[in-house]
């Protein structure tokens, strides 16, 4: 049985400045523990708004870059080394029913990519799965959504037609679709088709949007729809990305996703660094908003996932203070600097001493070392990696795993 520790916040006006925490643990709050908290910065856990969990294999696929659109890459990816190596472990039978053991293990391992970079929530862009799939995950994988792969390829991987999928949302769930992932006439026409078919609504979440014009972005802002920006994947595949300055200018709701490691970056912090490289004028406080408030709006999540609760901190990301400015400090988040990650009241990852401090059962967690620090984590991703190795016959190193 998992124990949910009581964690409260004092001085809630400082929730993004490094807050004072009060922990009720079986052993009380020691002076060393208080010192550690004071040397930390606390955030609400980050939200990865777009990933394909079963696609978090490496290396990246795509020998014919840059592509004029991602649909060409999809076909090229199927002939790649990564795709065929992954098929030694898991062969998709075309159903995309992901609760069977091998696909579930692969997806769970992909979810750790988000967990080890400070995310408490990830959106897995695949056909909607059964509850067992989502209940098995190490963090919160969003289950209330409807989807379509893309306008051009349709719902080839499962699900209803785009129109039916939208109606199934009843306006209360996000409708998520790849759109405008390219620079050619095909991808430039997709937005117009989305509008023509009545699929541009305030619950529409469009992934990528490289092909969007300034006028189209303004329309998206006007209807209060959302764009999920995946810069690492965009630059790798297409060589261009969303017109982010236009989106910020018209106050469009932009969130950030990683895409899978078959095309995207290692994790959400890698996306921050990619944005810093190409758009140094975008403040890290804006990026923090994109992976908290903006993501909550886009994915229609409860407000509790965007702010720390001053009375019961069920969702908490506590990290080392590397930079005094809490937003600049985001660039330095990695598994080694994360002291404690709590999602929905359950400790998921952190320095190993928290297990005793919070009275956690060893049955639910595993221990490993990274950067000379001992960590605990919910579940056992090392054992999962070992299962993949046993099938491959050699060790497979996933760069998003810190061991």
Buried (B, 14 or more C-beta within 10 A) or exposed (E): EEBEBBBBBEEBEBBBEBBBBEBEBEEEBEEEBBEBBEEBBBBBBBBBBBBBBBBBBBEBBBEEBBBBBBBBBBEBBEEBEBBEBBEEBBEBEEEBBBBEEBBBBBBBBBBBBBBBBBBBBBBBBBBBBEEEBBEBBBBBBBBEBBBBBBBBEEBEBBBBEBEEBBBBBEEEBBBBBBBBBBBBEBBBBBBEEBEEEEBBBEBBBBBBBBBBEEEBBBBBBEEBBBBBBBBBBBBBBBEBBBBBEBBBEBEBBBBBBBBBBBBBBBBBBBBBBBBBEEBEEBEBBBBBBBBBBBBBBBBBBEEBBBBBBBEBBBBBBBBBBBBEEBBEBBBBBBBBBBBBBBBBBBBBBBBBBBBEBBEBEEEBBBEBEBEEBEBBBBBBBBEBBEBBBEEEEEEBEBBBBBB
